[in-house]
Amino acid sequence: MNLVDRFLKYVKFDTQSDELTNLTPSTPGQMVFAEQLRKELKDMGLSDISLDDNGYLMATLPSNCDKEVPTVGFIAHLDTAPDMSGHNVKPRVVSNYDGGKIVLNEKENIVLDPAQFPELKDFVGQDLIVTDGTTLLGADDKAGVAEIISAVEYFQEHPELKHGDIRIAFNPDEEIGKGAHLFDVKKFGAKWAYTMDGGYPGELEYENFNAASAKVTFTGLNVHPGAAKHKMLNSIRVATQFAVMIPRWETPEHTEGYEGFYHLISFEGTVEKTVLTYIVRDHDRARFESRKRELEHLCHKINCEFPGCASIEIKDQYYNMREKIEPVMHIVEVAEKAMKNTGVTPIIQPIRGGTDGAQLSFKGLPCPNIYAGGMNMHGRFEYVSTAAMEKAMLTIVEICKIVADEAK
């Protein structure tokens, strides 16, 4: 099966994750997909295939070298984002893209427009896979899954290419921040690994945000508004007062590069109780800690005016993997060289987000992130270039070749 056909097959599996179920995997569709992949890997003749009850699938393509070569791993996630439906995905290939508007859904007037998404111009002349505008596509991260399996198949079809043991893994629930929680690093057994989960061709990332969630709860007092003077405490109004205390220029829509932010992602309330949910992000660990303290300080200020009204719960989610990658920077250099060998210019930049690789790096498996090719991820305008997927797949092949060539 070729790479594109494999990807078109995979995106039809509904694997949207759900953080509210408190299960692993969080949705049954992920396990259905994992079972299908296990069968495919078995049919390919891979060894050490395992699929545990939590939806973590691992396998090995054994070494064909007569010398000792470090075991390298490649990882992608099974789930798609809960931001938009992944049910009944209808992918379509736009051949030889001409640089103009792409009508995704004529009936609903959904158009993928380069005026809104200028990166489209970078893919003129290439074949693009798009949606029908009613779902996401799922290139995040089924492009990564397809690329990894296709790279393994490429080695099987080219036995003259030398490589060490190649470990592959597919995990659930990356999109809800739980993808690495139950990942068994010892069982995986790789010296280092790469997540195939980036976007634009050439992306190579070994820095990410430090991340935390913050839930701020405001408790009010509701009485009849006609008799409310000096009695009522409207938690919605107090919560709104808190929200505007956070500088608006320190929000996602006003930041870029290494700049961190506070992001209000949920506001639910009544007069008696309102809950604000934030995510807190910063690449710098000291600034990250400062941001958390600032939220606590703002709660204190609210309580000075409205005693006992506000409470806050902050939970760290993941940390910047840079501190774990820098001592083994050769693994980034290998990926950089592999990209150049495929004709792709490496784009080394910080991730303005998170990755399973961050948590895995802190669990003892250094794990930079490599592009998989998906663009406009998590929404109806998602697309992927088949040429970008091919280059990503060949990057995997080149990494394994380089590691084998450089082994003593």
C-alpha positions in Angstrom: 0.0 0.0 0.0 1.5 3.4 -0.9 1.7 6.3 1.5 -1.2 8.3 0.2 -3.6 5.4 0.1 -2.6 4.4 3.6 -3.3 7.9 4.8 -6.6 8.1 3.1 -7.6 4.9 4.8 -6.5 6.0 8.2 -8.3 9.3 8.3 -11.6 7.5 8.0 -11.2 6.0 11.5 -13.0 8.3 14.0 -10.4 8.7 16.8 -11.3 12.0 18.3 -10.2 12.1 22.0 -12.3 13.3 24.9 -10.8 14.6 28.1 -14.1 14.2 30.0 -14.2 10.4 30.0 -11.2 9.8 32.3 -10.4 6.7 30.4 -7.3 5.6 28.5 -7.8 5.6 25.6 -10.4 8.2 26.1 -12.6 7.0 23.2 -13.2 3.5 21.8 -12.4 4.6 18.2 -8.7 4.9 19.1 -8.5 1.3 20.1 -10.4 0.2 17.0 -7.7 2.1 15.0 -4.9 0.6 17.1 -6.2 -2.9 16.4 -6.3 -2.3 12.7 -2.7 -1.1 12.8 -1.6 -4.1 14.9 -3.0 -6.4 12.2 -1.3 -4.4 9.5 2.1 -4.5 11.3 1.6 -8.3 11.9 0.9 -8.8 8.1 4.1 -6.8 7.4 6.1 -9.3 9.5 7.3 -6.9 12.2 8.5 -8.4 15.5 7.8 -7.5 19.2 4.3 -6.3 18.4 2.4 -5.4 21.5 -0.9 -3.5 22.1 -1.8 -3.0 25.7 -5.2 -2.3 27.3 -4.5 1.4 27.3 -4.1 1.6 23.5 -0.2 1.8 23.3 1.0 0.0 20.2 4.6 -0.9 19.7 6.6 -2.9 17.2 10.1 -3.5 15.8 11.7 -3.7 12.4 14.8 -5.8 13.3 18.3 -4.6 12.4 19.9 -5.8 9.2 23.4 -4.6 10.2 26.3 -6.8 11.2 27.5 -4.2 13.7 25.9 -2.7 16.8 23.7 0.2 16.0 21.7 2.4 18.5 18.0 1.6 18.5 16.0 4.6 17.3 12.3 5.1 17.7 9.5 6.9 15.8 6.3 7.9 17.5 2.9 9.2 16.4 -0.5 9.6 18.1 -3.7 7.8 17.3 -6.2 10.5 18.3 -7.5 13.6 16.6 -8.3 16.8 18.3 -11.6 17.3 20.2 -11.8 20.8 18.7 -13.8 19.5 15.7 -15.5 16.4 14.6 -13.4 13.6 13.1 -16.5 11.5 12.3 -17.2 10.6 8.7 -14.1 12.3 7.3 -14.3 12.7 3.5 -10.8 13.4 2.2 -10.3 14.6 -1.3 -7.2 15.0 -3.4 -6.7 18.3 -5.2 -4.2 17.5 -8.0 -1.6 19.9 -9.1 -2.8 22.8 -6.9 -2.9 26.0 -8.9 -2.6 28.5 -6.1 -6.2 29.7 -6.1 -9.2 29.1 -3.8 -10.2 25.6 -3.1 -14.0 25.1 -2.6 -14.3 22.5 0.1 -18.1 22.6 0.3 -20.1 24.5 -2.3 -23.4 24.0 -0.6 -22.2 25.5 2.7 -19.8 28.0 1.0 -16.7 26.7 2.8 -13.6 27.8 0.9 -9.9 27.3 1.6 -8.6 30.6 0.5 -4.9 31.6 0.2 -5.9 35.2 1.2 -6.7 33.8 4.6 -4.1 31.0 4.6 -1.1 32.4 2.6 1.0 29.3 3.3 -1.1 27.6 0.5 1.1 29.4 -2.0 4.0 27.3 -0.9 2.3 24.2 -2.2 1.5 25.3 -5.7 2.0 22.4 -8.2 1.7 19.8 -5.5 -1.2 17.5 -4.7 -3.1 18.5 -1.6 -5.5 16.4 0.5 -8.4 18.4 1.9 -11.7 17.8 3.7 -15.2 18.5 2.6 -15.3 21.4 5.2 -17.5 19.6 7.7 -14.8 17.8 9.7 -11.1 18.1 10.4 -8.8 16.0 8.2 -6.8 14.2 10.8 -3.3 14.7 9.3 -2.5 15.5 12.9 -1.4 12.9 13.4 -2.5 10.2 11.0 0.0 11.7 8.5 2.7 10.8 11.1 1.3 7.2 11.5 1.2 6.7 7.8 4.7 8.0 7.3 6.2 5.8 10.0 4.6 2.6 8.7 5.5 3.5 5.1 9.1 4.1 6.1 9.2 0.7 7.6 7.7 -0.8 4.4 10.3 1.1 2.4 13.1 -0.6 4.3 11.5 -3.9 3.7 11.3 -3.2 0.0 15.0 -2.1 0.0 16.9 -4.7 2.0 20.2 -3.3 0.7 19.7 -0.2 2.9 21.3 -0.8 6.3 19.6 0.1 9.6 19.6 -0.9 13.2 16.6 -1.9 15.2 13.8 0.5 14.5 11.2 0.8 17.2 7.8 2.4 16.3 5.0 3.3 18.7 1.5 4.8 18.4 -0.1 6.2 21.5 -3.6 7.5 22.4 -4.8 10.9 23.7 -2.0 13.2 22.7 -4.5 15.9 21.9 -5.7 16.0 25.5 -2.2 16.0 27.0 -2.2 12.4 28.1 -0.3 10.7 25.3 2.8 10.0 27.2 1.3 9.4 30.6 1.3 5.6 30.4 4.0 5.2 27.7 6.4 2.5 28.9 9.8 3.9 28.0 11.7 0.9 29.3 9.6 -1.5 27.2 10.0 0.7 24.1 13.8 0.3 24.5 15.0 3.0 22.1 18.1 5.0 22.7 16.2 8.1 21.5 13.2 8.8 19.4 11.3 11.3 17.3 7.7 12.2 17.3 6.4 12.7 13.8 3.9 15.4 14.7 4.9 18.8 13.4 3.3 20.8 10.6 5.1 22.8 7.9 7.7 20.8 5.9 11.1 21.2 7.5 10.0 21.8 11.1 12.4 20.4 13.6 11.7 21.2 17.2 13.4 20.5 20.5 12.0 23.3 22.5 8.4 23.6 23.7 6.4 25.6 26.2 6.4 24.9 29.9 2.7 24.4 30.5 0.1 24.5 33.3 -3.6 24.7 33.7 -5.3 27.0 36.2 -8.9 26.7 37.4 -10.1 29.8 39.2 -13.4 29.5 41.1 -15.5 32.4 42.3 -18.2 31.9 44.9 -21.0 34.4 45.1 -24.2 34.9 46.9 -27.5 35.1 45.2 -30.5 36.9 46.6 -33.6 38.5 44.9 -32.2 41.4 42.8 -35.0 43.6 44.1 -33.5 43.2 47.6 -29.9 42.7 46.7 -28.2 45.9 48.0 -25.2 45.1 50.2 -26.2 41.4 50.1 -25.7 40.0 46.6 -22.2 39.0 45.4 -22.4 38.2 41.7 -19.6 35.7 40.9 -19.9 36.4 37.2 -19.1 40.1 37.7 -16.2 39.3 40.0 -14.8 36.7 37.6 -15.1 39.3 34.8 -13.1 41.7 37.0 -10.4 39.1 37.4 -10.2 38.3 33.7 -9.6 42.0 32.8 -6.8 42.2 35.3 -4.6 40.0 33.1 -2.8 42.1 30.5 -4.4 41.6 27.1 -1.1 41.8 25.3 0.0 38.6 27.2 -2.6 36.4 25.4 -2.1 34.1 22.4 -3.5 36.6 19.9 -0.7 39.1 20.9 2.3 36.8 21.3 4.7 34.9 19.1 8.1 33.1 19.1 9.4 32.7 22.6 6.7 34.9 24.2 4.5 33.2 26.7 0.8 33.9 27.5 -2.2 33.4 29.7 -5.1 31.9 27.7 -8.7 31.9 29.0 -10.2 28.7 27.4 -13.5 28.4 29.4 -15.9 30.7 31.2 -18.8 29.1 32.9 -20.9 30.8 35.6 -24.0 31.7 37.5 -24.5 34.4 40.1 -23.5 31.9 42.8 -20.6 30.2 41.1 -18.3 31.0 38.2 -15.3 29.0 37.0 -12.6 30.4 34.7 -10.2 27.9 33.2 -6.8 29.1 31.9 -3.8 27.5 30.3 -0.4 29.1 31.2 2.5 28.9 28.8 6.1 30.1 28.7 9.4 28.7 27.2 11.4 30.2 30.1 11.0 28.2 33.3 11.5 31.3 35.6 8.9 33.3 33.7 6.6 30.3 33.7 6.8 30.1 37.5 6.3 33.9 37.7 3.1 33.6 35.6 1.7 31.1 38.0 2.5 33.3 41.0 0.9 36.2 39.3 -2.4 34.3 39.0 -2.2 33.5 42.7 -1.5 37.2 43.4 -4.6 38.3 41.4 -6.7 35.9 43.4 -5.3 37.4 46.6 -6.3 40.9 45.3 -9.8 39.7 44.6 -10.1 38.3 48.0 -8.9 41.5 49.6 -12.0 43.2 48.0 -14.3 40.2 48.3 -13.1 38.0 51.2 -13.2 34.3 50.5 -14.6 34.7 47.0 -11.8 33.4 44.8 -9.8 30.2 44.9 -7.3 28.8 42.4 -6.0 25.4 41.5 -2.9 25.2 39.3 -1.6 22.0 37.8 1.7 21.7 35.8 1.2 19.8 32.6 4.6 19.5 31.0 8.0 21.2 30.7 10.3 22.5 28.1 12.2 19.5 26.7 15.2 21.6 25.7 17.0 20.9 29.0 16.8 17.2 28.2 17.8 17.5 24.5 20.8 19.8 24.8 23.1 17.1 26.4 22.4 14.9 23.3 22.2 17.5 20.6 23.6 15.0 18.1 20.1 13.5 17.7 18.9 16.9 16.4 21.9 17.1 14.1 21.0 13.7 12.7 17.5 14.8 11.9 18.8 18.0 10.4 21.2 16.1 8.1 18.4 13.7 7.2 16.1 16.5 6.1 18.9 18.1 4.0 19.4 14.7 2.3 15.8 14.7 1.2 16.0 18.2 -0.2 14.1 19.8 2.7 15.5 22.9 4.5 15.3 22.4 8.3 13.3 24.9 10.2 14.5 24.8 13.8 12.2 26.7 16.0 10.4 26.5 19.3 7.0 24.8 19.5 4.3 27.2 20.6 2.5 24.3 22.2 3.3 20.9 23.6 4.3 17.4 22.3 4.4 13.9 23.7 8.1 14.2 23.1 8.4 16.7 26.0 7.0 14.3 28.5 8.9 11.4 27.0 12.1 13.4 27.3 11.5 13.9 31.0 10.8 10.2 31.3 14.2 9.3 29.9 13.6 9.1 26.2 15.0 12.2 24.4 12.5 12.9 21.7 12.6 15.9 19.4 9.6 16.6 17.0 9.7 16.3 13.2 7.2 17.7 10.7 4.5 15.4 9.4 3.1 17.9 6.9 -0.4 18.8 8.2 -1.5 22.4 7.9 -4.3 24.3 9.6 -4.7 21.4 12.1 -7.6 20.9 14.4 -10.2 22.5 12.0 -12.2 22.3 8.8 -9.5 23.9 6.8 -6.9 21.3 7.5 -4.9 20.0 4.6 -1.7 18.2 3.8 0.6 18.0 0.8 1.4 14.5 -0.5 4.9 15.7 -1.4 5.5 16.8 2.2 4.3 13.5 3.5 6.7 11.7 1.1 9.6 13.9 2.3 8.7 13.2 5.9 8.7 9.5 5.3 12.1 9.7 3.5 13.4 11.7 6.4 12.7 8.7 8.7 14.5 6.5 6.3 17.5 8.9 6.1 17.7 9.1 9.9 18.0 5.4 10.2 20.6 5.2 7.4 22.7 7.9 9.0 22.6 6.3 12.5 23.7 3.0 10.9 26.4 4.6 8.9 27.8 6.5 11.9 27.8 3.5 14.2 31.2 2.3 15.1 
